[in-house]
Amino acid sequence: MRLRARFKLWLFRVRRFSSKYRQGRHTSADLSKIIITKTASGEISLGDYVICAGELYSFFNKGVISIGDCSYVGQGTRIWSLSRVDIGNRVLISHDCFICDNLTHPVDARVRHQQYMAKHGYPFPAAIELEECPITIGDDAWIAAGVTILRGVTIGQGSIIAAGSVVTKNIPAGVIAAGNPAIMVKQLETGHFGGDVVNGIA
């Protein structure tokens, strides 16, 4: 990491993150898009050789986001967690994806209105239910541009989610899935997984 990048990371940790945000060696992230505070109960952690140009948001400072080694998060992608989002190693997440482990707004319209009015200085709802449920994306997965992944979903190792898909249910390992809702359209050969690749060399 260059000296300027190290200084910027140090400054953000002192002012905003403390130990609630961690990143590994040779990792680059847009720190202005990491949303978590020093007092959060959740945390955000990035492994080694990660490039993250998207937004990582610990919802209500409770969510946990973990991104494994050699993974990529593209511009315009938002990953929001109130529970937990676990992303494996060597995962490619393209541009303009939305990955969220909660509803973001309550189903009850009255509480939803209270939540909105809190943006204008009114009291925040005393109780709010967002039905959060963890998301897991396995090693070597590829999430193409414009994909939405909803709460409670697991995407298996090596699977590919086609551009523009909406993933509402679990996707098994080693498949291509597409559509809204996303379904399996093709089985991949196991040799397509990248588990034996280290630093770009097999």
N, C-alpha and C positions, 0 to 999 in steps of 0.2 A: 504494500500500500504506500502511495506517495505521501510525502511529508504533509502536503496541504490537505489531503484526504484524511490523514490521521488526526490532524488538528481539528478538522471539521467534526469528525466523529467524537473526539474528546469533548468539544464544545457542546454538542448536542447531548452527550451523556450528562455533563455537568448541569446544563440548563433544563433538560426535559426528560431524559430517559432513566438515568442512574443505571442500576443493574437489570432493569426490566427489558432492555434491548441488548442483544448480543449478536455479533457477527464474526464469522471465522476469517481465516487467512485468505487473502486474494479475493475478497468479496467486495462487491460494489452495490450500494443501494442509494436511492433517492431519499435522503434522510428527512426531507421536508414532507414526505408522504408516509412516514412511519408515525402512526397515531397511537401513542400510549404515554402515560405519565409516570413519574417516579413513584407515586403512591398506588399504582395499579396492583390488583391481586393476580392478574394474568401476566403474560410475558410474550415477547416476540424474539425468536432466535433464528439466525441464518447460518448455515454451515459454511464450509470452505468452497471457494471458487463459485460463489453464487453471484448472479447479476439480477438485481431487482429494480426495475424501472417503474413498477406499479405501486399501488397504495396498499399498505397493511394496517388494518384498523382493529385494535383490541376494543370491541364494543363495550361501552360502559366500564372500560378498563378491567374487564373480567376475562376476556378471551385470551386463549393461548394459540399462537401461530408458530409452527415449526417447519422450516424449509431445509431439506437435506443438502448434502454436498453436490456441487456441479449442476445445480438447478437454475432455471431462468424464468423470470416473470416479466412479461412485456409491458410496454407503455399502455396506459389506459385501463389496465387490469386492476380490479379491486378485490381484495380478500378481506372479508369482515368476519370476525369471530367473537361470539359471546360465550361459547363453550370451548371448542377446540378444532383447529384445522391442522392436520398433519400431512405434510407433503414430503415424499420420499427423496431419494438420491437420483440425480440425472433426469429430473422431470423438466419438461419444456412446457411452459404455459404461455401462450401467445398473447397478442394484443387484444384489449377490449373485452376481456373475460370478466365474469362476476361470479365469485365463489363466496357463499354466505351460509353460515350454520344456524341462522335464526330467521324469524319472520321480518325483522327490522321494525315492524309496527304491530301493535296488538290487534286482534280480530275485533274486539269490542270497540265500536265506533266512538263511544263516549271517552274511553281511555285514550284512544288514538287521537282524538281532538285535544285532550289535555296534554298529550305528549307533544303535539305540534305547538300549542300555545305556550309551552315552556320556552320555546325559542324566542318568544316575545316578552319574557320576564315573568310569566305566570308560574305558579308552583308546578313542579313535575309530579306526575301521578305517584301516589303513595305505593301502589303495587302495579307492576306491569309484567305481563306474561308474553314472552316471545318464542316459546316452544323450541328452544335451542336444542340441537342434536349434532354431535361431532361429524366432521367430514374427514375422510382419509383418501389420499391419492398415492398409489403405490409407486415403487421405484420404476424408472424408465418409461413412465407414462408421457404421452404427448397430448396436451389440451390445445386444440387449434383455435384460431381467432374467433372471438364473439361467442364463446361458449358460456352458458350459465350452469352452475352446479349448485343444487339446492341442498338444504340441511339433511343430515343423516345418510348421505351417500358415501359409498366406498367404491373407488375405481381401482381395479386390480392392476398388478404389475404388468408393465409393457403395453397396456391398452392405449388406443388412440381414439380421441373423441373428435369427430369431424366438425368443421367450422359451423358456427351458428346453432349448434345443438343445445338442447335443454335437458340436463341430466336430473331426473327425478327419482331414479331407483339405482340400486347397485349395478355396477358393470363388472363382469368377471375379468380375470387376467387374460392377457394375450388376444384381445379382440379389437376390431374397429367397430365403434358405435356411432350412430348418426340419427338425427331427427329430433322432433319435439312431440312426445318425449323420446329421448334417445333409446334406441334398441340396437342389439348386435346385428351387424350386416356382414361381417367377415371374421373368420378365425385366422389369427396370425401364426406363423411358425415360431416355435420357441427360440430359434436362433436369432430372432429379431431383437431379443432383449440385450441390454448393454451391460450386464453385471460384471463381465470380465474386462471392461474397458477402463483403463486408468490413464488420466491426463491425455485422453485422445488417442492412446495407443493400445491396441489389443494385446 
